[in-house]
Amino acid sequence: MAVVVIGAYSPLMALREVRVEGASRVPAADVVDAFDPMLGTPLTLIARDDVQGALSEFPLIETYQVEAVPPGTLVVRLVERTPVGVIETGDGLALVDAAGVVIDRPAERPEGQPLISVEDGVAGDGFRAIAAVVRSLPADVRGLLTGASAETADDVLLELGDARVVWGSAEQSSLKAVVLAGLMRAAPPGTVSQYDVSAPMSPVTR
């Protein structure tokens, strides 16, 4: 046992390399640099608080996992925040995730990202309902989304080009998303003006 303990704390087990996986918007090189103060520290002595402190300066990281790979490598696997759309702010457009965290400030609405219109901003129930709805949509439908609005949590409206989707509340969003995809296959956008999935067992196309 003594040999194992000595080995775990020996310089041979010191941190020499940080490998970052899953970085896209977050610069991987900056994440690596954040671990510079830990270089030379035995892997077994790198605490969770140390890692959290190094990554806390990157607000675009939603979750992460860290794996120590002997003899001296730390693998940091990132899950970045996923945008749900853009909102208008006093400083222009803001691309935000489901928690309302600003991911980017584009000059124009990025393709595939809806313009979200809500009364109370990202702190309101309307925004939270829209975020839940957007995250429930399959990728092919999500890519066509141009707008989303809600005055309350129970009256979410989506825009697919010239077609409007009456969604209602975020309840049963997974089922509503399946129903909407089916309606769109039967009657693609451009051939109808409205899909109503607020009552998913009795959908309506107009």
C-alpha positions in Angstrom: 0.0 0.0 0.0 2.9 2.4 0.8 4.1 2.0 -2.8 0.7 3.0 -4.2 0.5 6.0 -2.0 4.0 7.2 -2.8 3.3 6.7 -6.5 0.1 8.7 -6.4 1.9 11.7 -4.9 5.1 11.4 -6.8 6.2 14.0 -9.5 5.6 11.3 -12.1 1.9 11.7 -11.4 2.0 15.5 -11.7 -0.2 17.4 -14.1 1.6 18.1 -17.3 -1.1 18.2 -20.0 -4.7 19.4 -20.1 -6.8 18.1 -23.0 -10.1 19.8 -23.8 -13.0 18.0 -25.6 -16.3 19.5 -26.8 -15.2 23.1 -27.1 -16.7 25.1 -30.0 -17.7 28.6 -28.9 -15.3 28.4 -25.9 -11.7 28.7 -27.0 -10.0 25.4 -26.0 -6.7 27.1 -25.6 -8.1 29.5 -23.0 -9.5 26.6 -21.0 -6.1 25.0 -21.1 -4.4 28.2 -19.9 -6.9 28.4 -17.0 -5.3 25.3 -15.6 -1.7 26.7 -15.7 -1.6 27.3 -11.9 -2.2 23.6 -11.4 0.6 22.3 -13.6 3.0 20.2 -11.6 0.3 19.3 -9.0 -0.2 15.6 -8.5 -3.4 14.5 -10.1 -4.7 13.2 -6.9 -4.4 16.6 -5.2 -6.4 18.5 -7.8 -9.7 19.1 -6.0 -13.2 19.7 -7.5 -13.1 23.3 -6.2 -9.8 23.9 -8.1 -11.4 22.7 -11.4 -14.6 24.7 -10.8 -12.5 27.8 -10.1 -10.6 27.4 -13.3 -13.8 26.9 -15.4 -15.9 29.5 -13.6 -14.6 32.3 -15.9 -16.3 30.6 -18.9 -20.0 31.4 -18.8 -20.7 29.5 -22.0 -19.9 26.2 -20.3 -23.1 24.6 -19.1 -21.7 21.4 -17.6 -18.4 19.6 -17.6 -16.7 16.3 -16.7 -13.0 15.9 -15.7 -11.0 12.7 -16.0 -7.5 12.2 -14.7 -5.5 10.0 -17.0 -2.2 8.9 -15.4 0.6 9.7 -15.5 0.0 13.4 -16.0 -3.1 14.2 -18.2 -6.3 15.9 -17.2 -9.2 15.5 -19.8 -11.8 18.2 -19.6 -15.1 17.4 -21.4 -17.3 20.4 -22.0 -21.0 20.7 -22.8 -21.6 24.2 -24.0 -24.8 26.2 -23.7 -27.2 25.6 -26.5 -28.9 28.7 -27.9 -32.7 28.8 -28.1 -33.0 32.1 -30.0 -32.3 35.8 -30.0 -33.9 38.6 -28.0 -33.8 42.3 -28.5 -32.0 44.2 -25.8 -30.8 47.8 -25.2 -27.5 46.7 -26.6 -28.9 45.0 -29.7 -29.6 41.4 -30.3 -28.5 38.7 -27.8 -28.3 35.0 -28.6 -29.4 33.3 -25.4 -29.7 29.8 -24.0 -32.7 28.3 -22.0 -31.4 29.9 -18.8 -31.2 33.4 -20.5 -27.4 33.4 -20.5 -26.0 35.5 -23.4 -24.0 33.3 -25.7 -23.3 35.9 -28.4 -24.3 39.3 -29.6 -24.9 38.9 -33.4 -25.5 41.9 -35.7 -28.4 40.0 -37.3 -30.6 37.1 -36.4 -28.7 33.9 -37.2 -30.4 31.5 -39.5 -32.2 28.8 -37.6 -32.5 31.0 -34.4 -35.9 32.5 -33.8 -36.5 36.0 -32.7 -38.1 35.7 -29.2 -40.6 38.3 -28.2 -41.7 38.3 -24.5 -43.0 40.9 -22.2 -40.7 40.3 -19.2 -37.5 39.4 -20.8 -35.6 36.2 -20.0 -36.7 36.3 -16.4 -40.4 35.8 -17.2 -42.6 32.7 -17.5 -43.2 33.4 -21.2 -39.5 33.1 -22.0 -39.1 29.9 -19.9 -42.1 28.3 -21.8 -40.6 29.3 -25.2 -37.2 27.9 -24.2 -38.8 24.6 -23.2 -40.8 24.4 -26.5 -37.8 25.2 -28.7 -35.7 22.6 -27.0 -38.4 20.0 -27.7 -38.4 20.5 -31.4 -36.7 18.1 -33.8 -33.7 19.5 -35.6 -35.5 19.7 -39.0 -38.4 21.7 -37.6 -36.1 23.8 -35.3 -34.1 24.9 -38.3 -37.1 26.5 -39.9 -38.1 28.5 -36.9 -38.0 32.2 -37.4 -39.9 33.6 -34.4 -41.5 32.8 -31.1 -43.6 34.8 -28.7 -45.6 34.5 -25.5 -47.5 36.9 -23.3 -47.9 34.2 -20.6 -46.6 30.7 -20.1 -49.8 29.3 -21.7 -49.9 31.0 -25.1 -46.7 30.2 -26.9 -46.8 31.0 -30.6 -44.2 29.9 -33.1 -43.4 31.2 -36.6 -42.2 28.9 -39.4 -41.7 31.4 -42.2 -45.2 32.5 -43.2 -46.9 29.8 -41.1 -47.9 30.2 -37.5 -47.9 27.5 -34.9 -50.4 27.8 -32.0 -48.6 25.8 -29.3 -50.3 26.8 -26.0 -48.3 25.9 -22.9 -45.1 24.0 -22.7 -46.9 21.0 -21.3 -46.8 17.9 -23.5 -44.2 19.6 -25.7 -42.6 16.3 -26.7 -46.0 15.0 -28.0 -46.8 18.4 -29.6 -43.4 18.3 -31.4 -44.2 14.9 -32.9 -47.7 16.0 -33.9 -46.3 19.2 -35.5 -43.7 17.3 -37.5 -46.5 15.0 -38.8 -48.7 17.9 -39.8 -45.8 19.5 -41.6 -45.1 16.4 -43.6 -48.8 16.3 -44.7 -49.0 20.0 -45.3 -45.6 21.7 -45.6 -45.1 25.4 -44.7 -46.2 27.5 -47.6 -49.2 25.5 -48.2 -51.0 26.4 -45.0 -51.0 29.4 -42.7 -51.5 27.8 -39.3 -50.8 24.7 -37.4 -52.6 24.3 -34.0 -51.1 21.7 -31.7 -52.3 23.3 -28.4 -54.6 20.2 -28.0 -52.2 17.6 -29.5 -54.8 14.9 -29.6 -57.0 17.1 -31.8 -54.6 19.1 -34.0 -55.8 21.6 -36.6 -54.3 22.8 -39.8 -55.6 25.9 -41.6 
